[in-house]
Amino acid sequence: MAITSSKPESVPKRPNILFILADDLGFSDIGCYGSEIQTPNIDEMASGGIRMLNHHAASACSPTRAMLLSGTDAHLGGLGAGYEGYLNDEVAAIPEILQENGYFTLMSGKWHLGMRASQGPWNRGFEKAFAMLPGCSNHYGWEPVQERFPVGGRPIHAEAGVKVDISPNKTEDPEGFYSTDFYTNRLLEYFQGRTEEDKEKPFFAFLPYTAPHWPLQCSKEQRDKYKGVYDDGPLALRERRLQKLADLGIIDRDVIPHKVETSTMGIGEWDELNPEEKKLSSRAMETYAGMVDSIDVNVGRVVEYLKRTGEYDNTFIVFRSDNGAEGAALGAVPVMGENIKQAIHQYYDNSLENIGSWNSYTWLGPLWAQASTAPSRLFKCYPSQGGILVPCIVKPHL
């Protein structure tokens, strides 16, 4: 009888998972889907991975987030009209399952699945978590209630279940708070703070940005990068996007796009605006483009870190939007409209030179949103393709 011995084969490390979620990003808002907005880092990920063309979400953010993190219908998880309004305990959250199975779990960004400390990500399986709990807030961390009482509520950020006060970045200092930069910084700090034991584990990282959700805000440098690009208006942009979608083979050249809806949205036609109104609207779109550009820059920072640490190849990455572009004309929304207009008049400066700054408050509106979602009908909050067809890029692990 011969006795032999052999060294057992090493068990390959399980793949890391990085899930990046943009907020209200339209179908054609990134370069590899036909956009003029510069997104080289996301585009590179798509070139080496999978660009999905028939990927759907819920028509609004919380239901999508509930389904992504639980793998179940949003209603079962508590996110639906008349339901609990937070991710309930009837469903297991993916980070809970992964943590129980040896993953290091971390998150930084928008939560929007419960406003109480007991409903935060630290109680749903995330070992490290910094969260903006509500659905949106000022991207520079400022709200009028911080200086002039009473109006609205201040943004609620928390870490490990403890409220965190953010210092408003009124000078738009690159070292100060800006949501996209800050959430990326915090995630990278969590990565860098891992113990040797943590590094031996695979990780599940969730990076849900709140951009490009309104209020539309980004640095002057970023919004000026797109100065003049949108001066010919949303209908011209829509035609350019449709042409590019056809050039990329994403849509057929003979596709008939859904008509642009205006009167049903409580707005007029682009040609009915005076020159000053057109300039203001185009500047808002320039700011939106700058916000998307900023997302790409920060995605690049995370990818660069993973490559530097040798973890990139073994990381399964998903980048996607939570729903279609936001097209609501907030000033025309029943019940809310007049209150919003009054608050903006009192506390914000939406002059042409100031749009995009820390104390401005603008939104995309129905016309620009329908450029982002073309050829589909409408946008966020509608169960039509414009509200639920979203960009999604997958970079498999090697």
Secondary structure by P-SEA (a helix, b strand, c coil): cbbbbbccccccccbbbbbbbbcccccccccccccccccaaaaaaaaabbbbcccccccccaaaaaaaaccccccccccccccccccccccccaaaaaaaaccccccccccccccccccccccccccccccccccccccccccccccccccccccccccccbbbbbccccccccccccaaaaaaaaaaaaaaacccccccbbbbbbbbbccccccccccaaaaaaacccccccaaaaaaaaaaaaaaaccccccccccccccccccccccccccaaaaaaaaaaaaaaaaaaaaaaaaaaaaaaaaaaaccccccbbbbbbccccccccccccccaaaaaaaaaaccccccccccccccccccccaaaaaaaacccccccccccccccbbbbbbbbcc
